[in-house]
Amino acid sequence: MKTQYTSLVKIKKQHLDKMELSVASCNETIHIIKQKIKDSYNELASLEIPQGGDFSLFRQMQLLKTQISDEIGFNKYNLQMAESALMKAMQQLKTANIEHEKFKYLETTEIEKVLKAQKIKEEKDLDEVALMIFNRKNSTNGNP
């Protein structure tokens, strides 16, 4: 049964689904960034400082360590941003869920009102039919 709220409920449901996808996307991004940080730490731990050779080889290793450390710092910053975006997305999801539930409730209430009015009308119609039948029976029984 359609009501004045049916289209709004549908729109709110679409918005709610969009917010759920946004939260899932943020969680996936956070997972990917955490994996990058973990991989960078593993790469940093696996580096071996050269024991011999010229200074340029040692310098290259130091530059590589610096680059990996910078990458870790960059990814940690990205992780903070992604977690902030996740919090914002979760708040939007909560708001969207409340809005959806509110309009769903209004739609349900409206449907209940319509059904109740239909039931009352049917009862009146049945009472009227019963009264007509009763009157017809009485009028035929009273006039032989």
Beta strands, then each sheet from edge to edge (+ up, - down):
end
